Amino acid sequence: MDGSDRPLHAAEFRESMKMSWSVRFRLRQHAKASLWIVPLIGLALGAVFAEWTAGIDGADLLPGDWRYSATTASSVLSSVVGAMVALLGFVVTIGVLVIQQATGTLSPRYMRLWYRDRLQKAVLATFTGTFAYAFSLLRKIEPNSVPNLGVTLSGVAVSLSLLLLLIYLNRFTHNLRPVAIADIVGRLGQKVMFHGTEHIRRTRAPAGAYPPSAAPVTHVRTGRGGVLQAFDVAGLIRSAARHDCVFTLCHHIGDFVPPGATLVEVHGTKQSPDPRHTAGHIALGTERTIEQDPAFALRILVDIAIRALSPAVNDPTTAVQALNHIDTFLHAIGRAQLCNQYVLADAHGRPRLVIPGRNWDDYLQLGVTEIREYGATSLQVCRRLRALLEDLLHTQPTDRLSAVHAELILLDEAVQRNFTDPIRRAQAQTPDRQGIGSGRRSGT
C-alpha cells in the first residue's frame, strides 16, 4: 500500500499547489552556497544607482572645486572600472588558495561552509556594483555634460571597496589557519545542536509515547537517492495531525538514502497522506549540510585532525589543537539530552513524529576513534586524547561513563601495541592537555 492513487485531502491539495518544503530548502541552500547571486544583485544595483545619480546631478549639490572636465571624469571612471576588475581577480585568486588549502590540509567538507561567508559575498557585490556604477556613468559623459556627483561617489565607492578588501584580507589570513577553522566549525556545530535540542524539548511528547505497533503501516519511498539533509518538523507534525497518524522517519540526518528506500513509515491511519506531499517535507541532496546535523561539524573537526596526522603532512600539533575543539564540542554535547529516538507531539500533546537520534556513544566514537587509529604512534596525540577522555570521566553523567571507559581501554591497547619501550609507554599514557608540555601530576 503506498496511497499513490487516493484523492488529496483539501488542505493537502492547497499545500501541494505551493512549492514543496524540500524544494524551498534546496533553493535556500543553493542561494547560501552561491558566489554569484549576491554579486549579480550588486551589479544590477550599481547600474540603477548610476542612472539615479546622473538624473539628479544638475542640482548643484557639490562645491565648485569638485567639478570635473569631461576628460578628467572619463579618466577617473575608466580607472575605477579597471581597478574593480583587478580586485575581482584578486579575490578569485584568494578563493583558489582557499580551495587548495581546504582540499590539501583541511577537509573538503569545510568548503560547504566557506561558500556561505557573508563578508566574501559583500566584498564581491561591492566590487561588481562599483564596476557597474562607473561603467554606466561613462556613457553619460558628454563635452558639455559631466555627472560630477556620480564621479565623486565613484571615488567614495572605491574607498569603501578598498576598506572591505582590507577587512576581508585580514579575516582571510587569520581564519585560514586550521585552528581558527576548527573554532568556527565547532561553535557552529554547538549552535546547531542547542537550537535543535531546544526545538525538540518544546515539542516532545509525554514519556512513553511511541508509534502504535498494531496499526497499519504505509511506506513512503524515495524515487531518487541522496543524502538526508534536513526535514520540516513543523510541516510533518501538521500533516500527521491532519490525517490522525504518526510519522516515523527511517534514517538519520546525514544518512545516504538509496533509491526506492523507505523515507517515512506512516502508522495508524485509514487514509494515508499523499506520498509526494509527505516526501516534500524531507530534503535529499548530494552531500551533508550542517543546518540540522551537528555531527557534520564534528566530522569536519575529525577530518582536520586525521589529515594533519597523515604521513604527507605529519603535523601532530594541529591534531592536538583540533582535539581541543573536539573536547569542547563533546562537553557541549554532554549537556544535551540525547536519545536514540525522539517522539514529537502536536499542539494537543499527541505523538505525531518519531525521528531517530544519535546517542552519546555515537558522538564519542565519531570524535575519537579515527584520531586514535591514525594517531596511535604519536606521543602528543595519545597524551592529549587521554586527557580528553579523563576530563569526560569527571564531567559526564554516570550512564555515559561506560562508553568513556571503553574508549580508554582501546587507547591503552593502542599504546601497548605501538610503544614497546616501558619509558615511552609510560609517557604516552600520561594525560596532557598540551600533548607535550603539561603532563598531569598525581592528585591533579
JOSULGI-V771552 format. One record per run of one state. SS is the DSSP state (alpha for helix, beta for strand, coil for the rest). FROM is the first residue (numbers start at 0). TO is the last residue. If there is no record, write none. Layout:
ss from to
SS FROM TO
SS FROM TO
This chain:
ss from to
coil 0 8
alpha 9 15
coil 16 19
alpha 20 32
coil 33 35
alpha 36 54
coil 55 55
alpha 56 58
coil 59 62
alpha 63 65
coil 66 68
alpha 69 103
coil 104 106
alpha 107 113
coil 114 116
alpha 117 137
coil 138 140
beta 141 141
coil 142 143
beta 144 144
coil 145 146
alpha 147 174
coil 175 176
alpha 177 202
beta 203 203
coil 204 215
beta 216 220
coil 221 224
beta 225 230
coil 231 231
alpha 232 241
coil 242 244
beta 245 248
coil 249 254
beta 255 256
coil 257 260
beta 261 266
coil 267 273
alpha 274 278
coil 279 280
beta 281 284
coil 285 292
alpha 293 307
coil 308 314
alpha 315 333
coil 334 339
beta 340 344
coil 345 349
beta 350 355
coil 356 358
alpha 359 373
coil 374 377
alpha 378 394
coil 395 396
alpha 397 417
coil 418 420
alpha 421 427
coil 428 430
beta 431 431
coil 432 437
beta 438 438
coil 439 443
